[in-house]
Amino acid sequence: MKFTREDIDTQELDRRRALYGPLTAAVRDLVDATIRTEVDEAVIREVQATVVAATAKLRAEQIDGGFGMRFTADGESIAWGNAGIGLRNAIAPPLVIVSDDAGLHWTEVTLGAAYEGPPGLVHGGICALVMDHLLGTTASSIEPRFTGTLTLRYRRGTPLGPLRAEARIDRNEGRKTVVVGTLSDADGVTVEAEGIFIGPPTPTE
Ligand SMILES: CCCCC/C=C\C/C=C\C/C=C\C/C=C\CCCC(=O)SCCNC(=O)CCNC(=O)[C@H](O)C(C)(C)COP(=O)(O)OP(=O)(O)OC[C@H]1O[C@@H](n2cnc3c(N)ncnc32)[C@H](O)[C@@H]1OP(=O)(O)O
C-alpha cells in the first residue's frame, strides 16, 4: 500500500489545494456537461479535440500508478486520488465528512447526472461508495480500519440531488468495529447501512 510522507508546510498544502481544487471542479463540471449537452455535432468534435489536447498537456509529467495516501509532517492526510473524497479526483463527489463530539459523522452532498443508475435515481454502487467511505471514516476515527463486510438495505430509490448521510459506531469487538448509518433525501431514509471494519492485528496477536 502506498503511504508516503510529503515534506510540506501548511502554507504549501493550502497553495496546492487552491491550485488543484479548481482544476478538479472544472473537470467534474465537464463530465456533467458531457452527459447533458445538446449542442451540434461540429461543436462536440471541436470540444473533443480541445479535451484531448488538454489531457496531453497534463500527461507531459505523471506519477506512476495511483496517487496513494500521503501525510504531512503534522499528520494531515492527503488522499487526493481517493474515489470518495479526493481533491484531485473528478470522479469523487467529493465527500466532506464532519463529526461532532458525540461521535456522529455525517456528510451532505449533491449527486448529479454523473451518478445516475435507474432514471433520476442514484446508482446503487454510488450509494455504496458514499456509505463505505463515511462508515469507514467513522470506524477509523480512533485507528485505521478496513472494510470487511458492508451490508446495505436499499429501502427506496435515492433521487439525484441533495442528500445527507450519517454514521456512528455501534460497537467495538477487539479489532472489529461495527458502524451503522443511513443515507437520506428530504423525505427520509433511502438506504440503511451496516459495516464491519477491521484493524490490523496487534503485535501480540
Ligand atoms: C481517506 C483514505 C481512505 C483509505 C483507506 C485505506 C486504509 C485505511 C487507512 C486510514 C483510514 C482512514 C479513513 C478511512 C476511510 C474510508 C475507509 C474505506 C475503506 C476501504 O475502502 S478498504 C478497501 C476495501 N477493503 C479491503 O480491501 C479489505 C480486504 N480484506 C482484508 O484486507 C482482510 O481480509 C481484512 C483486513 C478485512 C481481515 O483480515 P485479517 O487477516 O486481519 O482478519 P482475521 O482473519 O485475522 O480476522 C479477524 C476478525 O475479523 C473477522 N473478519 C475477517 N474478515 C472479515 C470480513 N471480511 N468481514 C467481517 N469480519 C471479518 C474474523 O472473523 C475475526 O473475528 P473474530 O476475532 O471475532 O474471530
The ligand as an SDF file (V2000), in Angstrom:
LIG
                    3D

 69 71  0  0  0  0  0  0  0  0999 V2000
   -9.0690    8.5790    3.3200 C   0  0  0  0  0  0  0  0  0  0  0  0
   -8.4760    7.4300    2.5510 C   0  0  0  0  0  0  0  0  0  0  0  0
   -9.0590    6.0940    2.8550 C   0  0  0  0  0  0  0  0  0  0  0  0
   -8.1330    4.9900    2.5050 C   0  0  0  0  0  0  0  0  0  0  0  0
   -8.4830    3.7510    3.2970 C   0  0  0  0  0  0  0  0  0  0  0  0
   -7.3190    2.9060    3.4450 C   0  0  0  0  0  0  0  0  0  0  0  0
   -6.8320    2.4900    4.6000 C   0  0  0  0  0  0  0  0  0  0  0  0
   -7.2600    2.8960    5.9210 C   0  0  0  0  0  0  0  0  0  0  0  0
   -6.3850    3.9660    6.3650 C   0  0  0  0  0  0  0  0  0  0  0  0
   -6.8550    5.0450    7.0390 C   0  0  0  0  0  0  0  0  0  0  0  0
   -8.2920    5.1360    7.4280 C   0  0  0  0  0  0  0  0  0  0  0  0
   -8.8290    6.4880    7.1600 C   0  0  0  0  0  0  0  0  0  0  0  0
  -10.0630    6.6900    6.6160 C   0  0  0  0  0  0  0  0  0  0  0  0
  -10.9250    5.5400    6.2150 C   0  0  0  0  0  0  0  0  0  0  0  0
  -11.9290    5.9330    5.2110 C   0  0  0  0  0  0  0  0  0  0  0  0
  -12.5750    5.0930    4.4490 C   0  0  0  0  0  0  0  0  0  0  0  0
  -12.4500    3.6360    4.5860 C   0  0  0  0  0  0  0  0  0  0  0  0
  -12.6470    2.9270    3.2640 C   0  0  0  0  0  0  0  0  0  0  0  0
  -12.1100    1.5670    3.4970 C   0  0  0  0  0  0  0  0  0  0  0  0
  -11.9120    0.7920    2.2700 C   0  0  0  0  0  0  0  0  0  0  0  0
  -12.3960    1.0550    1.2230 O   0  0  0  0  0  0  0  0  0  0  0  0
  -10.9030   -0.5180    2.4700 S   0  0  0  0  0  0  0  0  0  0  0  0
  -10.9880   -1.3040    0.8910 C   0  0  0  0  0  0  0  0  0  0  0  0
  -11.8930   -2.5000    0.8530 C   0  0  0  0  0  0  0  0  0  0  0  0
  -11.4920   -3.4910    1.8230 N   0  0  0  0  0  0  0  0  0  0  0  0
  -10.4820   -4.3260    1.6020 C   0  0  0  0  0  0  0  0  0  0  0  0
   -9.8190   -4.3030    0.6080 O   0  0  0  0  0  0  0  0  0  0  0  0
  -10.2270   -5.3410    2.7100 C   0  0  0  0  0  0  0  0  0  0  0  0
   -9.6580   -6.6040    2.1460 C   0  0  0  0  0  0  0  0  0  0  0  0
   -9.5700   -7.5980    3.1910 N   0  0  0  0  0  0  0  0  0  0  0  0
   -8.5350   -7.6240    4.0470 C   0  0  0  0  0  0  0  0  0  0  0  0
   -7.5490   -6.8950    3.9290 O   0  0  0  0  0  0  0  0  0  0  0  0
   -8.6360   -8.6330    5.1690 C   0  0  0  0  0  0  0  0  0  0  0  0
   -9.4420   -9.6940    4.8030 O   0  0  0  0  0  0  0  0  0  0  0  0
   -9.1650   -7.9800    6.4720 C   0  0  0  0  0  0  0  0  0  0  0  0
   -8.1710   -6.8900    6.9420 C   0  0  0  0  0  0  0  0  0  0  0  0
  -10.5620   -7.3690    6.2910 C   0  0  0  0  0  0  0  0  0  0  0  0
   -9.2630   -9.0620    7.5610 C   0  0  0  0  0  0  0  0  0  0  0  0
   -8.0970   -9.8310    7.5130 O   0  0  0  0  0  0  0  0  0  0  0  0
   -7.3850  -10.3380    8.8210 P   0  0  0  0  0  0  0  0  0  0  0  0
   -6.3960  -11.3960    8.4120 O   0  0  0  0  0  0  0  0  0  0  0  0
   -6.8550   -9.2130    9.6140 O   0  0  0  0  0  0  0  0  0  0  0  0
   -8.6090  -10.9910    9.5790 O   0  0  0  0  0  0  0  0  0  0  0  0
   -8.6480  -12.2460   10.5370 P   0  0  0  0  0  0  0  0  0  0  0  0
   -8.8770  -13.4750    9.7300 O   0  0  0  0  0  0  0  0  0  0  0  0
   -7.4460  -12.2170   11.4420 O   0  0  0  0  0  0  0  0  0  0  0  0
   -9.9880  -11.9830   11.3960 O   0  0  0  0  0  0  0  0  0  0  0  0
  -10.0490  -11.0070   12.4350 C   0  0  0  0  0  0  0  0  0  0  0  0
  -11.5000  -10.9150   12.8650 C   0  0  0  0  0  0  0  0  0  0  0  0
  -12.2510  -10.2420   11.8290 O   0  0  0  0  0  0  0  0  0  0  0  0
  -13.2650  -11.1290   11.2800 C   0  0  0  0  0  0  0  0  0  0  0  0
  -13.2700  -10.9300    9.8380 N   0  0  0  0  0  0  0  0  0  0  0  0
  -12.2660  -11.1730    8.9700 C   0  0  0  0  0  0  0  0  0  0  0  0
  -12.5960  -10.7970    7.7520 N   0  0  0  0  0  0  0  0  0  0  0  0
  -13.8640  -10.3120    7.8370 C   0  0  0  0  0  0  0  0  0  0  0  0
  -14.7330   -9.7750    6.9000 C   0  0  0  0  0  0  0  0  0  0  0  0
  -14.3820   -9.6340    5.6100 N   0  0  0  0  0  0  0  0  0  0  0  0
  -15.9480   -9.3650    7.3050 N   0  0  0  0  0  0  0  0  0  0  0  0
  -16.2940   -9.4720    8.6000 C   0  0  0  0  0  0  0  0  0  0  0  0
  -15.4980   -9.9700    9.5480 N   0  0  0  0  0  0  0  0  0  0  0  0
  -14.2970  -10.4100    9.1730 C   0  0  0  0  0  0  0  0  0  0  0  0
  -12.8490  -12.5140   11.6760 C   0  0  0  0  0  0  0  0  0  0  0  0
  -13.9680  -13.3620   11.7930 O   0  0  0  0  0  0  0  0  0  0  0  0
  -12.1790  -12.2550   13.0270 C   0  0  0  0  0  0  0  0  0  0  0  0
  -13.1950  -12.0630   14.0080 O   0  0  0  0  0  0  0  0  0  0  0  0
  -13.0710  -12.6910   15.4570 P   0  0  0  0  0  0  0  0  0  0  0  0
  -11.8090  -12.0900   16.0580 O   0  0  0  0  0  0  0  0  0  0  0  0
  -14.3140  -12.2400   16.1670 O   0  0  0  0  0  0  0  0  0  0  0  0
  -12.9510  -14.1450   15.2490 O   0  0  0  0  0  0  0  0  0  0  0  0
  1  2  1  0
  2  3  1  0
  3  4  1  0
  4  5  1  0
  5  6  1  0
  6  7  2  0
  7  8  1  0
  8  9  1  0
  9 10  2  0
 10 11  1  0
 11 12  1  0
 12 13  2  0
 13 14  1  0
 14 15  1  0
 15 16  2  0
 16 17  1  0
 17 18  1  0
 18 19  1  0
 19 20  1  0
 20 21  2  0
 20 22  1  0
 22 23  1  0
 23 24  1  0
 24 25  1  0
 25 26  1  0
 26 27  2  0
 26 28  1  0
 28 29  1  0
 29 30  1  0
 30 31  1  0
 31 32  2  0
 31 33  1  0
 33 34  1  0
 33 35  1  0
 35 36  1  0
 35 37  1  0
 35 38  1  0
 38 39  1  0
 39 40  1  0
 40 41  2  0
 40 42  1  0
 40 43  1  0
 43 44  1  0
 44 45  2  0
 44 46  1  0
 44 47  1  0
 47 48  1  0
 48 49  1  0
 49 50  1  0
 49 64  1  0
 50 51  1  0
 51 52  1  0
 51 62  1  0
 52 53  1  0
 52 61  1  0
 53 54  2  0
 54 55  1  0
 55 56  1  0
 55 61  2  0
 56 57  1  0
 56 58  2  0
 58 59  1  0
 59 60  2  0
 60 61  1  0
 62 63  1  0
 62 64  1  0
 64 65  1  0
 65 66  1  0
 66 67  2  0
 66 68  1  0
 66 69  1  0
M  END
$$$$
